[in-house]
Amino acid sequence: MQTGALISFKVSEKNTHTNVNRFCREFYGYKDKSNKGKYIYEREGFLSKYPHIKIQRGLIIINMNDAGDIINLLEKYDAKIFMREIILLHTDKQMLKDSLNEKYTKKHILTEL
């Protein structure tokens, strides 16, 4: 039986809009456009290193082993954090596995072009 972590977070209201944007870019990643949108680069975020399921804004499921690293980054931005240990269903395990495979497939396709 594999366990995971359900993490709910909200970046603190005391952060400025600039800091919230910085957090989102660092945590989730972003698309960088140059030359008036002619070129688009996908910048990976901190979360892309770990298998995860993004349920909705501020709510993710990850493997229990990775929870410490993600909590540390959230604390850096004074986020309000709620975490529960959960039992991963077979479908959850498959979705976590697919999240890493999807990232690999996107990278592999882009390098072949």
Backbone as CSV, one residue per row, in Angstrom:
resi,resn,N_x,N_y,N_z,CA_x,CA_y,CA_z,C_x,C_y,C_z
1,MET,0.855,-1.178,0.000,0.000,0.000,0.000,0.900,1.239,0.000
2,GLN,0.743,2.054,-1.032,1.568,3.247,-1.177,0.803,4.460,-0.658
3,THR,1.516,5.311,0.062,0.873,6.513,0.578,1.347,7.742,-0.179
4,GLY,0.513,8.723,-0.182,0.826,9.991,-0.823,0.468,11.120,0.116
5,ALA,0.661,12.319,-0.348,0.334,13.494,0.448,-0.618,14.380,-0.347
6,LEU,-1.674,14.795,0.306,-2.599,15.770,-0.249,-2.208,17.097,0.374
7,ILE,-1.744,18.024,-0.449,-1.266,19.308,0.062,-2.136,20.421,-0.488
8,SER,-2.691,21.185,0.437,-3.449,22.376,0.084,-2.629,23.568,0.570
9,PHE,-2.515,24.593,-0.281,-1.712,25.753,0.123,-2.286,27.027,-0.463
10,LYS,-1.972,28.118,0.225,-2.338,29.446,-0.256,-1.196,30.371,0.109
11,VAL,-0.689,31.074,-0.894,0.398,32.017,-0.645,-0.153,33.163,0.189
12,SER,0.583,33.530,1.198,0.126,34.516,2.175,-0.263,35.848,1.549
13,GLU,-1.269,36.479,2.148,-1.735,37.783,1.678,-0.697,38.875,1.895
14,LYS,0.238,38.654,2.808,1.234,39.695,3.080,2.283,39.800,1.968
15,ASN,2.310,38.831,1.061,3.213,38.909,-0.090,2.683,39.910,-1.104
16,THR,3.585,40.572,-1.784,3.180,41.501,-2.835,2.775,40.709,-4.078
17,HIS,2.123,41.376,-4.993,1.712,40.735,-6.240,2.938,40.203,-6.992
18,THR,4.027,40.935,-6.919,5.272,40.514,-7.566,5.783,39.204,-6.976
19,ASN,5.746,39.090,-5.649,6.211,37.860,-5.002,5.298,36.672,-5.320
20,VAL,4.002,36.918,-5.414,3.070,35.845,-5.758,3.360,35.359,-7.177
21,ASN,3.592,36.276,-8.109,3.940,35.886,-9.473,5.262,35.131,-9.506
22,ARG,6.222,35.578,-8.731,7.516,34.901,-8.660,7.334,33.469,-8.154
23,PHE,6.489,33.314,-7.132,6.211,31.977,-6.601,5.587,31.085,-7.680
24,CYS,4.564,31.590,-8.364,3.877,30.786,-9.383,4.836,30.349,-10.479
25,ARG,5.693,31.260,-10.911,6.665,30.908,-11.947,7.667,29.873,-11.442
26,GLU,8.140,30.049,-10.213,9.116,29.109,-9.662,8.481,27.747,-9.388
27,PHE,7.253,27.741,-8.905,6.598,26.501,-8.499,6.031,25.725,-9.686
28,TYR,5.264,26.394,-10.546,4.586,25.718,-11.645,5.339,25.777,-12.972
29,GLY,6.163,26.788,-13.162,6.790,27.007,-14.451,5.954,27.981,-15.268
30,TYR,6.403,28.291,-16.474,5.682,29.253,-17.309,6.143,29.150,-18.748
31,LYS,5.383,29.794,-19.632,5.760,29.869,-21.042,6.369,31.233,-21.291
32,ASP,7.549,31.231,-21.846,8.291,32.454,-22.129,8.179,32.733,-23.621
33,LYS,7.698,33.915,-23.975,7.528,34.270,-25.377,8.508,35.367,-25.733
34,SER,9.098,35.246,-26.926,10.024,36.273,-27.376,9.715,36.643,-28.820
35,ASN,10.234,37.783,-29.227,10.043,38.300,-30.573,8.556,38.375,-30.944
36,LYS,7.793,39.005,-30.039,6.342,39.212,-30.209,5.580,37.901,-30.398
37,GLY,5.979,36.888,-29.647,5.286,35.603,-29.665,5.733,34.657,-30.760
38,LYS,6.743,35.021,-31.506,7.228,34.152,-32.582,7.859,32.883,-32.015
39,TYR,8.549,33.025,-30.902,9.201,31.892,-30.253,8.590,31.691,-28.880
40,ILE,8.311,30.453,-28.557,7.738,30.129,-27.251,8.609,29.059,-26.602
41,TYR,9.034,29.359,-25.377,9.867,28.426,-24.614,9.108,28.040,-23.350
42,GLU,9.074,26.761,-23.070,8.420,26.294,-21.862,9.463,26.167,-20.756
43,ARG,9.330,26.981,-19.719,10.249,26.957,-18.579,9.654,26.065,-17.503
44,GLU,10.421,25.079,-17.095,9.934,24.149,-16.086,9.981,24.780,-14.706
45,GLY,9.044,24.374,-13.872,9.005,24.843,-12.502,9.513,23.784,-11.538
46,PHE,9.527,24.137,-10.277,9.990,23.233,-9.227,9.152,21.957,-9.197
47,LEU,7.853,22.103,-9.361,6.934,20.976,-9.266,7.111,19.977,-10.405
48,SER,7.645,20.419,-11.525,7.787,19.518,-12.672,8.845,18.436,-12.445
49,LYS,9.672,18.587,-11.411,10.667,17.560,-11.085,10.033,16.354,-10.398
50,TYR,8.840,16.529,-9.859,8.190,15.502,-9.049,6.906,15.028,-9.722
51,PRO,6.614,13.729,-9.610,5.311,13.279,-10.107,4.221,13.885,-9.224
52,HIS,3.201,14.446,-9.847,2.155,15.115,-9.083,0.845,15.101,-9.851
53,ILE,-0.228,15.290,-9.121,-1.546,15.468,-9.708,-2.041,16.816,-9.216
54,LYS,-2.292,17.716,-10.137,-2.814,19.037,-9.773,-4.337,18.943,-9.818
55,ILE,-4.962,18.987,-8.657,-6.415,18.871,-8.564,-7.075,20.178,-8.985
56,GLN,-6.625,21.243,-8.391,-7.081,22.594,-8.716,-6.047,23.563,-8.161
57,ARG,-6.301,24.847,-8.303,-5.319,25.821,-7.831,-5.071,25.628,-6.327
58,GLY,-3.818,25.412,-5.980,-3.442,25.284,-4.576,-3.744,23.943,-3.949
59,LEU,-3.999,22.905,-4.758,-4.296,21.574,-4.229,-3.632,20.521,-5.116
60,ILE,-2.673,19.795,-4.537,-1.934,18.792,-5.299,-1.820,17.488,-4.518
61,ILE,-1.615,16.406,-5.257,-1.314,15.106,-4.657,0.075,14.716,-5.151
62,ILE,0.927,14.318,-4.207,2.285,13.900,-4.542,2.640,12.647,-3.746
63,ASN,3.761,12.042,-4.081,4.258,10.921,-3.278,4.701,11.449,-1.918
64,MET,4.514,10.653,-0.907,4.853,11.071,0.458,6.342,11.394,0.582
65,ASN,7.190,10.711,-0.153,8.646,10.934,-0.080,9.033,12.339,-0.547
66,ASP,8.245,12.918,-1.450,8.571,14.228,-2.016,7.959,15.386,-1.238
67,ALA,7.150,15.093,-0.260,6.410,16.140,0.449,7.334,17.141,1.151
68,GLY,8.413,16.668,1.732,9.317,17.558,2.472,9.904,18.658,1.613
69,ASP,10.349,18.311,0.411,10.935,19.307,-0.492,9.919,20.363,-0.899
70,ILE,8.713,19.923,-1.177,7.670,20.855,-1.615,7.225,21.742,-0.450
71,ILE,7.111,21.180,0.729,6.743,21.968,1.910,7.794,23.043,2.174
72,ASN,9.076,22.704,2.024,10.144,23.687,2.240,10.015,24.877,1.307
73,LEU,9.714,24.618,0.027,9.548,25.726,-0.916,8.328,26.567,-0.563
74,LEU,7.239,25.918,-0.167,6.033,26.662,0.200,6.269,27.542,1.429
75,GLU,7.032,27.029,2.375,7.337,27.813,3.579,8.213,29.013,3.252
76,LYS,9.040,28.905,2.238,9.891,30.015,1.807,9.043,31.233,1.418
77,TYR,7.845,30.978,0.883,6.947,32.060,0.476,5.828,32.320,1.493
78,ASP,6.000,31.856,2.720,5.029,32.054,3.803,3.627,31.593,3.429
79,ALA,3.530,30.459,2.770,2.232,29.925,2.365,1.548,29.262,3.559
80,LYS,0.225,29.337,3.557,-0.559,28.579,4.533,-0.693,27.176,3.967
81,ILE,-0.271,26.183,4.752,-0.179,24.813,4.248,-1.054,23.888,5.082
82,PHE,-1.779,23.022,4.383,-2.544,21.958,5.025,-2.151,20.671,4.311
83,MET,-1.684,19.676,5.064,-1.238,18.432,4.457,-1.842,17.240,5.177
84,ARG,-2.254,16.250,4.410,-2.765,15.005,4.953,-2.115,13.846,4.212
85,GLU,-1.796,12.803,4.945,-1.304,11.582,4.328,-2.516,10.807,3.828
86,ILE,-2.437,10.344,2.586,-3.551,9.610,1.993,-3.048,8.293,1.420
87,ILE,-3.966,7.368,1.245,-3.642,6.104,0.588,-3.934,6.286,-0.889
88,LEU,-2.933,6.017,-1.715,-3.084,6.189,-3.153,-3.808,4.988,-3.759
89,LEU,-4.841,5.274,-4.516,-5.541,4.235,-5.251,-4.716,3.861,-6.482
90,HIS,-5.086,2.789,-7.128,-4.370,2.359,-8.326,-4.410,3.461,-9.391
91,THR,-5.540,4.118,-9.542,-5.655,5.193,-10.543,-4.762,6.375,-10.187
92,ASP,-4.637,6.667,-8.900,-3.743,7.750,-8.471,-2.296,7.423,-8.818
93,LYS,-1.897,6.192,-8.542,-0.527,5.770,-8.857,-0.260,5.878,-10.350
94,GLN,-1.248,5.494,-11.148,-1.097,5.560,-12.602,-0.990,7.008,-13.069
95,MET,-1.796,7.900,-12.491,-1.749,9.311,-12.870,-0.409,9.933,-12.486
96,LEU,0.139,9.568,-11.330,1.449,10.072,-10.920,2.531,9.579,-11.880
97,LYS,2.435,8.327,-12.263,3.400,7.764,-13.201,3.277,8.453,-14.563
98,ASP,2.054,8.683,-14.996,1.819,9.327,-16.292,2.274,10.777,-16.309
99,SER,2.229,11.455,-15.163,2.642,12.863,-15.135,4.123,13.005,-15.482
100,LEU,4.948,12.067,-15.061,6.365,12.106,-15.428,6.566,11.662,-16.867
101,ASN,5.823,10.653,-17.312,5.947,10.187,-18.691,5.521,11.265,-19.677
102,GLU,4.494,12.010,-19.341,4.009,13.085,-20.212,5.077,14.158,-20.382
103,LYS,5.746,14.494,-19.285,6.815,15.491,-19.348,7.953,14.989,-20.230
104,TYR,8.302,13.709,-20.080,9.386,13.136,-20.881,8.994,13.140,-22.355
105,THR,7.762,12.767,-22.652,7.310,12.696,-24.040,7.352,14.064,-24.692
106,LYS,6.894,15.120,-24.001,6.932,16.471,-24.549,8.368,16.881,-24.865
107,LYS,9.290,16.609,-23.948,10.696,16.965,-24.150,11.272,16.201,-25.319
108,HIS,10.945,14.909,-25.392,11.491,14.065,-26.436,11.002,14.521,-27.816
109,ILE,9.742,14.876,-27.929,9.190,15.348,-29.206,9.842,16.655,-29.614
110,LEU,10.046,17.574,-28.663,10.639,18.864,-28.996,12.084,18.731,-29.461
111,THR,12.832,17.789,-28.909,14.229,17.642,-29.316,14.347,16.978,-30.672
112,GLU,13.343,16.195,-31.089,13.388,15.547,-32.381,13.095,16.525,-33.511
113,LEU,12.366,17.609,-33.213,12.013,18.574,-34.262,13.172,19.370,-34.659
